[in-house]
Amino acid sequence: MCARGFFNGLLTETVADWRVYGPNIIPLPHPSPRKNQWLRANPCFERAVVPVLRQRLAAIRGGRDRTSEDSPGRAGPGRANSLPMTGLDIRACAAADAAALIALWGGAFDDRRAWSTPAAYLERKRRTQPELLLVGILDGRLVAAVAAGYDGVRGWLYHLAVDAAVRRRGIGAAMVRAAEQHLAARGCPKINLQVMPHNEAVVAFYERLGYAVEPRISMGRTLAR
């Protein structure tokens, strides 16, 4: 039987790192509950493979951490907090930020449903917990945004985006941490978010910030027309 730590973060951390830093050397599947049966039947993977992967990752990451991506967008992220972020002002979105925010979201998310366009989402968010819509200002320019929400049960993060021109500077991670602080101040005990299944790089980004893939089925019903 595999050691307890193997299923308590070690495998997820190792495989997530490997998929970012060494995907062309040994292609590994993303860990999920469906893989557990195979993993438990093959404890040699933990004993023999994982230690080697971790050693190789340490060497690979040593030369690449300073140049890896840090925030979700069409190009996809990689290592979060790769560089310290200075000079970033994170605050609630103001009315004057609307045009820049819509442009940022429009470049990051390709969602053409009428009720989910950047302008439509911004209009609704202004009426519901607008103080949890945060923007990042750098050198007087809006370069990042994230929306958060809290319903008394759990918190949610939405629409994290960073301008492509200023990625790889830890801005995405800083925006997430700021949103977490706002939610924690409201007594939020847990945060959830959703990622499209094909966007593996964004999954890796959030895993580096302490988030974990959970065995859940996401269901929805559209009310807007």
C-alpha positions, 0 to 999 in steps of 0.5 A: 500500500502506498504511503499516506503522504503519496495521496495527500499532495505528493503525487499531485505536486510532483505530476503538476510540476512535471507537466509544466517543466518536463512534459516532453520527457515523460508525459504524465496524466493529471492525477485524479480520483479515477487514477487511484485504483491503478496507483494503489495497485502499483506502489512501485510508482511511489517508491521508484518513480516519484523520487526520481521525478522530484530530483529531476524537477529540482534541477529543471526548475532551478534554471526555469523558475525565473522565466515561467508564466504566472497567470491565466490567459489564452497563452496559459500559465505556469509557475506562480510567484516566479518573481516578486511583484512590486508596484502593483496596486490592487483595489476594487474596480471603479466605474472609470475602469470599465473600458480597460477591464472589458478589453482585458477580459475580452482578450483572455476569455473567448465566451460569446454567449450573450449573458457571459460577455465581459460587459454583461458580466461586469454590469451584473457584478456591479450590482452584487458584491462589487467590492469583490471585483478587484483590479490590479493597477501597474504604472497607472494602467489596469493590467489584471483583474479577478472577481470573487463572491461569497454566499455564506457557504463558500467563496468563489473565484472567477475571471482571473486575467493578467495582461500578456505584456506583464505576465511572469511577474507574480501578478496573477498570484498576487490577485488571487491572494488579495481575493482570498484575503477579502473572502477570509475577512468575511468569514469564508471557510473555503474557496472554489473555482472552476477550470475548463477540463482542457486548460491543464496549465491553469490547473497547475497554476492554481495547484501551486497556490494550494488549490486541489482538484476535487472529485466533483461533478459541475452542474448548471442551468441557464436562467438568462436569455 
